[in-house]
Amino acid sequence: MKSADHSEISQTEVSDGNQPQRRIRADALRNEDAILEAAKTVFKTAGVDAPVREIAAKAGVGIGTLYRRYPNRSDLVAAVFRREVDACAAQAAQLAAALPPEEALVAWLKHYTDFIGTKRGLAAALHSGDPAFDGLPGYFRENFEPALKSLLDAAAEAGQVRGDIAAYDLLRAIGNLTVASGENAAAHTASMVGLLIDGLRFGAAEPPKGA
């Protein structure tokens, strides 16, 4: 597939006022989105050390296009992680708008569990000392903690879960549960997260009458 690189814009296209700049930006955004989506898919199946050429081919861009945007592998990994954090965190508000509080909370916790469980090799990357990853733990908390807190608060107010659980503690607990390995790792993690969710329901306070 031919790359939609800005270098392919013809000289006649760049003679029409501001249109070339808009075209370049649109092409660049499409390329970036394609690269990040391809990297997400490849990282999920092959880990963060997958060949960069495989990612470029899946995105339908040239290897030079990929390297211009992400000169180092760590830059690409960090960009994919941020994009996925954004999408996962945004699910909290979407679920809260569509489901009752407890159902929204449970659905998001399962979504978050899947998110963490598919990040093969990410933990090692985050602890590699590469400066590209320095801001990621903070980015994680800044996005996930308020997203989960809003769901917990709503479910606690409805009397469906206990109200004394800190969002960050729950995020860490699920992260610890996803380290299981082996053939039945996913099933084991799902079972343990289910028990954790049952524990959230234990001791829930009754909502005020008339609420």
C-alpha positions in Angstrom: 0.0 0.0 0.0 1.3 3.4 -0.9 2.1 5.7 2.0 0.0 8.8 2.5 3.2 10.7 3.3 3.3 14.5 2.9 6.3 14.2 0.6 3.9 12.8 -2.0 1.9 16.1 -2.3 2.5 17.6 -5.7 3.8 21.1 -6.4 0.4 22.1 -7.9 -1.3 21.1 -4.7 0.9 23.5 -2.6 -0.1 26.6 -4.6 -3.6 27.0 -3.2 -3.4 29.2 -0.1 -3.6 27.3 3.1 -4.9 24.1 1.6 -1.5 22.4 1.5 -0.9 22.9 5.2 -4.4 21.5 5.9 -3.6 18.5 3.6 -0.3 17.9 5.3 -1.9 18.0 8.7 -4.7 15.6 7.6 -2.2 13.2 6.1 0.0 13.3 9.1 -2.9 12.6 11.5 -4.1 9.7 9.4 -0.6 8.3 9.3 -0.2 8.7 13.0 -3.5 7.1 13.8 -2.7 4.2 11.4 0.8 3.7 13.0 -0.6 3.7 16.6 -3.4 1.4 15.8 -1.1 -1.0 14.0 1.4 -0.9 16.9 -1.3 -1.5 19.4 -2.3 -4.7 17.5 1.2 -5.9 17.0 2.3 -5.2 20.6 -0.8 -7.1 21.8 0.2 -10.3 20.0 4.0 -10.0 19.8 5.0 -7.7 22.6 6.7 -4.3 22.6 9.8 -5.8 21.0 8.1 -6.7 17.8 9.8 -5.6 14.6 9.1 -2.0 13.6 8.9 -3.0 9.9 6.0 -5.3 10.8 4.2 -2.3 12.4 4.9 0.0 9.4 3.6 -2.7 7.0 0.4 -3.2 8.9 -0.1 0.6 9.1 0.4 0.9 5.3 3.2 3.5 5.7 6.9 3.5 4.8 9.4 2.8 7.5 10.8 6.3 7.1 7.4 7.8 7.9 7.2 5.8 11.1 10.7 6.8 12.1 10.1 10.5 11.4 7.2 10.4 13.9 8.8 8.0 16.4 12.6 8.0 16.1 13.0 5.5 19.0 11.0 2.4 19.8 10.3 3.8 23.3 8.7 6.9 21.7 6.2 4.6 19.9 5.5 2.4 22.9 4.9 5.5 25.1 2.5 7.0 22.4 0.6 3.7 22.1 0.3 3.5 25.9 -1.0 7.0 26.3 -3.6 6.5 23.5 -4.9 3.4 25.1 -5.0 4.9 28.5 -7.1 7.8 27.1 -9.5 5.3 25.4 -9.8 3.1 28.5 -10.4 6.0 30.9 -13.0 7.5 28.5 -15.0 4.3 28.8 -15.8 5.2 32.4 -18.0 8.1 31.5 -19.6 6.2 28.6 -20.5 3.3 30.8 -21.8 5.6 33.6 -24.1 7.2 31.1 -25.4 3.9 29.8 -25.7 1.6 32.8 -26.7 1.7 36.5 -23.9 2.5 38.9 -22.8 -1.0 39.9 -23.1 -2.4 36.4 -21.0 0.5 35.0 -18.4 -0.1 37.7 -18.1 -3.8 37.1 -18.0 -3.4 33.3 -15.2 -0.8 33.6 -13.2 -2.9 36.0 -13.4 -5.8 33.6 -12.4 -3.5 30.7 -9.4 -2.2 32.8 -8.4 -5.8 33.6 -8.3 -6.7 29.9 -6.3 -3.5 29.3 -3.6 -4.4 31.8 -3.5 -8.0 30.8 -2.7 -7.3 27.2 0.3 -5.1 27.9 2.9 -7.8 27.3 6.4 -6.5 28.1 5.2 -3.1 29.1 6.1 -3.5 32.8 9.7 -4.2 31.8 9.8 -1.3 29.4 8.5 1.1 32.1 11.4 0.1 34.4 14.0 0.2 31.7 15.3 3.7 32.7 14.4 5.1 29.2 13.4 8.7 29.7 10.5 8.3 27.2 8.7 6.4 29.9 9.3 8.8 32.8 5.9 10.4 32.6 3.8 7.3 32.1 3.2 6.2 35.7 1.9 9.7 36.4 -0.2 9.7 33.2 -1.7 6.4 34.3 -2.8 7.8 37.7 -4.0 11.1 36.3 -6.4 9.4 34.0 -7.4 6.1 35.7 -7.8 7.3 39.2 -10.4 9.9 38.7 -12.2 7.7 36.2 -12.5 4.8 38.6 -13.3 7.1 41.6 -16.3 8.6 39.8 -17.7 5.0 39.3 -16.9 4.0 42.8 -18.5 7.1 44.3 -21.7 6.6 42.2 -22.0 2.9 43.2 -21.3 3.7 46.9 -23.9 6.5 46.9 -26.4 4.0 45.5 -25.6 1.6 48.3 -24.2 -1.0 45.9 -20.6 -1.1 47.0 -18.7 -0.1 50.1 -17.4 3.5 50.2 -14.0 3.1 51.9 -12.0 1.8 49.0 -9.4 4.1 47.4 -9.5 4.0 43.6 -5.7 3.7 43.3 -5.6 0.8 45.7 -8.1 -1.0 43.5 -6.2 -0.2 40.4 -3.0 -1.7 42.0 -4.8 -4.8 43.2 -6.1 -5.6 39.7 -2.6 -4.9 38.3 -1.2 -7.4 40.8 -3.8 -10.0 39.7 -2.9 -9.8 36.1 0.7 -11.1 36.5 -0.5 -14.7 36.5 1.1 -16.7 33.7 0.5 -20.1 32.1 -2.3 -21.6 30.0 -5.1 -20.7 32.4 -3.8 -17.2 33.4 -6.6 -15.2 31.8 -9.3 -17.4 33.4 -7.5 -17.3 36.8 -7.3 -13.5 36.6 -10.9 -13.1 35.7 -12.0 -15.4 38.6 -9.9 -13.4 41.1 -11.1 -10.1 39.8 -14.6 -11.4 40.3 -13.9 -12.2 43.9 -12.4 -8.7 44.3 -15.6 -7.2 42.9 -17.7 -9.4 45.3 -15.6 -7.9 48.1 -16.5 -4.4 47.1 -20.2 -5.3 47.6 -19.6 -6.6 51.1 -20.4 -4.0 53.7 -22.1 -1.6 51.3 -24.1 1.1 53.2 -27.8 1.3 52.6 -28.7 4.5 50.6 -30.7 7.1 52.5 -34.5 6.6 52.3 -36.0 8.5 49.4 -32.7 8.6 47.5 
